[in-house]
Amino acid sequence: MTLTTGGAIALLSAMTAVGSSAQEIRARMLLLRVVGFAGGIQRRILAAQAAVIVGLAMLIGVLGGWLVAGSQLWPQGIEVSMPWPTTVATALGVIGLSSAFAAALRPHVDSRLRER
């Protein structure tokens, strides 16, 4: 339950970060469209960017949480065990979903650019 809730919160945060990042590079994406790059290339760029952003965030979050838990439990003699297969599957799922979300984002193309 907690891992699912954490994954949902991470996915929502990832979508917010990916959406903001896509908005930030919108001018560059429009330039690529004007130069002649198809929408598929732009979607792949956004998906790769999302995978990097979310992958780094998940790595930092998982390792940071593990280290904090370890620093609290090891001095008391309690062993820290982590369900690594579930954690990795959740991380890969969040990365995949955020990449799919980013690929679904289409940069807004001004109508004046389409006419040229």
Backbone bond lengths (Angstrom), bond angles and torsions (degrees), N, CA, C in turn:
res aa  C-N    CA-C-N  psi(-1)  N-CA   C-N-CA  omega(-1)  CA-C   N-CA-C  phi
1 M - - - 1.456 - - 1.525 110.87 -
2 T 1.329 116.48 -47.30 1.461 119.99 -178.69 1.519 110.91 -66.90
3 L 1.334 116.31 -39.64 1.455 119.52 179.70 1.521 110.93 -66.13
4 T 1.326 116.89 -36.81 1.462 120.81 177.40 1.522 110.98 -66.84
5 T 1.313 116.99 -43.41 1.462 121.23 177.76 1.521 110.39 -63.64
6 G 1.317 116.10 -43.48 1.462 119.82 177.16 1.511 112.48 -62.39
7 G 1.338 115.46 -39.42 1.463 119.45 177.72 1.516 111.88 -65.34
8 A 1.342 116.55 -39.06 1.470 120.27 178.62 1.521 111.02 -66.29
9 I 1.314 116.72 -41.61 1.466 120.42 177.57 1.521 110.41 -65.32
10 A 1.329 116.54 -41.72 1.464 120.23 178.01 1.518 111.17 -64.10
11 L 1.335 117.16 -39.26 1.458 120.41 179.57 1.526 111.03 -66.75
12 L 1.329 116.98 -41.11 1.464 120.47 177.20 1.530 111.07 -63.81
13 S 1.319 116.39 -42.42 1.468 120.21 177.13 1.517 111.04 -64.71
14 A 1.331 116.07 -40.34 1.464 120.35 179.06 1.520 111.09 -63.97
15 M 1.329 116.94 -41.65 1.466 119.77 178.82 1.521 111.07 -64.00
16 T 1.314 116.44 -37.67 1.461 119.95 177.73 1.528 110.55 -65.34
17 A 1.327 116.45 -44.69 1.464 120.20 179.78 1.527 111.84 -65.80
18 V 1.323 116.11 -41.33 1.465 120.49 -179.56 1.526 110.49 -67.26
19 G 1.337 116.95 -42.32 1.462 120.33 177.82 1.516 112.05 -62.56
20 S 1.328 116.21 -41.21 1.463 119.96 177.62 1.520 111.74 -66.13
21 S 1.326 116.03 -40.27 1.456 120.41 178.93 1.523 111.21 -65.48
22 A 1.334 116.18 -40.95 1.464 119.73 178.22 1.520 110.93 -64.26
23 Q 1.313 116.96 -37.74 1.463 120.73 177.94 1.530 110.58 -66.32
24 E 1.322 115.80 -36.33 1.467 120.20 -178.64 1.526 112.28 -66.71
25 I 1.333 117.24 -36.25 1.467 119.09 -177.78 1.525 111.62 -98.16
26 R 1.315 116.78 16.19 1.466 121.03 -178.27 1.526 112.45 -56.66
27 A 1.323 117.23 -41.21 1.470 120.03 -179.53 1.527 111.06 -62.85
28 R 1.317 116.59 -39.08 1.470 119.65 178.84 1.522 111.15 -68.81
29 M 1.327 116.13 -36.55 1.464 119.61 177.37 1.531 110.88 -65.86
30 L 1.307 117.13 -38.19 1.464 120.29 176.52 1.523 110.83 -65.29
31 L 1.325 116.09 -38.03 1.460 119.69 176.94 1.530 110.45 -62.92
32 L 1.329 116.90 -41.16 1.465 119.87 177.03 1.527 111.20 -61.86
33 R 1.337 116.28 -39.55 1.462 119.20 179.05 1.522 110.61 -65.55
34 V 1.333 117.11 -41.24 1.468 120.64 -179.58 1.525 110.15 -64.78
35 V 1.326 116.78 -38.48 1.461 120.79 -179.66 1.525 110.71 -69.39
36 G 1.348 117.12 -26.12 1.453 118.51 175.71 1.509 115.74 127.12
37 F 1.313 118.07 3.87 1.458 119.92 177.84 1.516 109.65 -73.41
38 A 1.297 116.29 137.50 1.462 121.15 -178.44 1.526 110.91 -75.26
39 G 1.322 115.30 166.30 1.455 120.33 179.85 1.518 113.10 -63.60
40 G 1.334 117.68 -28.20 1.461 120.97 179.00 1.511 112.58 -63.77
41 I 1.309 116.70 -39.35 1.473 120.81 177.74 1.522 109.60 -65.08
42 Q 1.315 115.97 -42.02 1.460 119.71 179.61 1.517 110.76 -64.39
43 R 1.325 117.06 -39.26 1.463 119.92 178.43 1.525 110.80 -65.89
44 R 1.328 116.77 -38.15 1.468 119.24 177.49 1.519 111.60 -65.91
45 I 1.333 117.00 -37.51 1.465 120.57 177.47 1.526 109.92 -62.87
46 L 1.328 116.56 -45.69 1.460 120.24 179.61 1.529 111.38 -65.29
47 A 1.336 117.89 -38.75 1.464 120.89 178.83 1.525 111.45 -66.06
48 A 1.334 117.21 -41.67 1.462 120.59 178.25 1.519 110.91 -65.71
49 Q 1.317 116.16 -40.45 1.456 120.17 178.26 1.532 110.37 -63.03
50 A 1.307 116.53 -41.21 1.464 120.79 178.39 1.525 111.08 -64.56
51 A 1.331 117.16 -41.43 1.460 120.26 179.99 1.522 111.14 -62.80
52 V 1.311 117.84 -39.16 1.464 121.01 179.46 1.530 110.27 -68.70
53 I 1.328 117.22 -47.16 1.465 120.95 -178.84 1.528 110.54 -60.31
54 V 1.318 115.98 -50.83 1.461 120.39 -175.69 1.532 110.71 -72.17
55 G 1.319 117.90 -37.28 1.462 120.41 178.24 1.513 112.29 -61.35
56 L 1.320 116.59 -44.93 1.465 119.37 177.72 1.521 111.76 -66.27
57 A 1.321 116.72 -40.03 1.467 119.83 178.94 1.526 110.89 -64.59
58 M 1.321 117.50 -42.27 1.467 120.42 179.41 1.528 110.96 -66.14
59 L 1.316 117.34 -40.97 1.464 120.96 178.88 1.524 110.63 -61.47
60 I 1.320 116.34 -48.46 1.461 120.29 179.97 1.532 110.58 -63.39
61 G 1.336 116.84 -41.71 1.457 120.47 -179.24 1.519 113.24 -65.18
62 V 1.323 116.60 -45.36 1.469 119.93 -178.53 1.522 110.79 -67.50
63 L 1.321 117.22 -47.48 1.470 119.18 179.94 1.524 112.02 -65.91
64 G 1.319 116.35 -39.68 1.470 119.40 178.07 1.517 111.71 -64.22
65 G 1.324 117.41 -43.27 1.459 120.25 177.92 1.517 112.47 -64.52
66 W 1.326 116.33 -38.40 1.457 120.31 179.04 1.533 110.60 -66.53
67 L 1.330 116.55 -41.27 1.456 119.65 179.21 1.528 112.02 -67.49
68 V 1.321 117.44 -39.43 1.471 120.26 178.16 1.525 110.16 -65.35
69 A 1.323 116.78 -44.15 1.466 119.80 178.27 1.524 110.74 -62.68
70 G 1.316 115.97 -41.63 1.463 119.74 178.89 1.517 112.69 -64.43
71 S 1.321 116.92 -39.20 1.466 119.28 -179.53 1.521 111.91 -68.04
72 Q 1.322 117.84 -24.74 1.462 121.28 178.44 1.531 112.51 -87.58
73 L 1.326 117.39 -32.77 1.455 120.37 -172.75 1.518 114.70 -97.46
74 W 1.336 118.70 -33.36 1.464 119.88 -176.92 1.530 112.69 -64.25
75 P 1.337 119.99 -40.27 1.471 117.09 178.19 1.531 113.26 -61.96
76 Q 1.298 118.46 -24.13 1.464 122.08 179.07 1.527 111.91 -88.09
77 G 1.319 116.94 0.26 1.453 121.39 179.13 1.518 114.17 81.75
78 I 1.323 116.58 13.23 1.467 120.74 179.30 1.526 108.46 -93.97
79 E 1.318 114.67 128.20 1.463 118.93 -179.76 1.526 110.28 -77.08
80 V 1.324 115.50 137.82 1.459 120.94 178.13 1.523 108.04 -94.34
81 S 1.314 115.68 120.66 1.463 119.13 176.37 1.520 107.53 -120.80
82 M 1.310 114.57 139.47 1.465 120.68 -176.67 1.516 108.07 -123.93
83 P 1.325 118.17 132.94 1.469 119.42 175.80 1.531 109.80 -75.67
84 W 1.326 116.29 80.70 1.463 120.90 -172.49 1.522 113.77 -59.24
85 P 1.328 120.66 -42.24 1.474 117.99 178.99 1.528 112.36 -60.99
86 T 1.341 116.96 -40.87 1.463 120.31 178.83 1.523 110.82 -67.86
87 T 1.324 116.06 -40.41 1.466 120.39 -179.98 1.525 110.74 -64.48
88 V 1.321 117.13 -44.67 1.464 121.04 179.86 1.528 110.48 -66.33
89 A 1.341 116.76 -40.71 1.465 119.76 178.72 1.520 111.37 -63.91
90 T 1.331 116.46 -40.40 1.469 120.17 177.55 1.516 110.69 -64.98
91 A 1.334 116.77 -44.24 1.468 120.47 179.96 1.525 110.63 -62.11
92 L 1.318 117.28 -44.66 1.465 119.97 179.41 1.527 111.39 -66.63
93 G 1.329 116.85 -35.77 1.459 120.31 176.94 1.521 112.12 -64.45
94 V 1.331 116.16 -43.35 1.470 119.91 178.66 1.524 110.41 -65.92
95 I 1.323 117.35 -40.48 1.467 120.68 177.94 1.524 110.12 -63.78
96 G 1.322 117.38 -44.26 1.461 120.70 179.66 1.521 112.57 -64.39
97 L 1.326 116.73 -43.27 1.465 119.71 179.40 1.522 111.96 -66.19
98 S 1.323 116.64 -39.36 1.467 118.43 179.31 1.527 110.92 -69.40
99 S 1.333 117.80 -34.45 1.462 120.10 176.19 1.521 110.72 -67.07
100 A 1.329 116.62 -39.33 1.464 119.74 176.98 1.520 110.76 -65.46
101 F 1.328 116.90 -39.68 1.460 121.10 176.72 1.520 110.60 -61.73
102 A 1.329 116.29 -43.94 1.464 119.97 -179.37 1.522 111.02 -66.87
103 A 1.315 116.92 -37.35 1.462 119.47 178.90 1.521 111.34 -67.16
104 A 1.329 116.29 -27.94 1.461 120.00 178.51 1.522 112.12 -75.67
105 L 1.329 116.36 -19.51 1.464 119.25 177.93 1.518 109.14 -69.58
106 R 1.294 115.98 129.74 1.460 119.44 177.12 1.503 107.68 -114.60
107 P 1.316 117.95 127.33 1.456 119.05 178.03 1.525 110.54 -63.31
108 H 1.294 115.56 136.44 1.457 120.54 178.90 1.524 109.08 -69.46
109 V 1.314 116.78 126.09 1.456 121.32 -179.63 1.527 107.16 -106.55
110 D 1.306 114.63 125.15 1.443 120.44 179.41 1.530 109.03 -65.69
111 S 1.309 117.09 142.18 1.468 120.53 -177.29 1.525 111.73 -63.66
112 R 1.320 117.72 -28.03 1.460 119.90 178.75 1.524 110.57 -66.65
113 L 1.339 117.04 -31.31 1.456 119.43 179.70 1.524 111.49 -73.55
114 R 1.318 117.72 -30.59 1.461 121.12 -179.56 1.522 111.35 -69.23
115 E 1.325 116.86 -31.89 1.462 120.33 -177.28 1.504 112.69 -71.61
116 R 1.286 118.34 -26.05 1.468 121.23 -175.96 1.450 111.14 -75.07
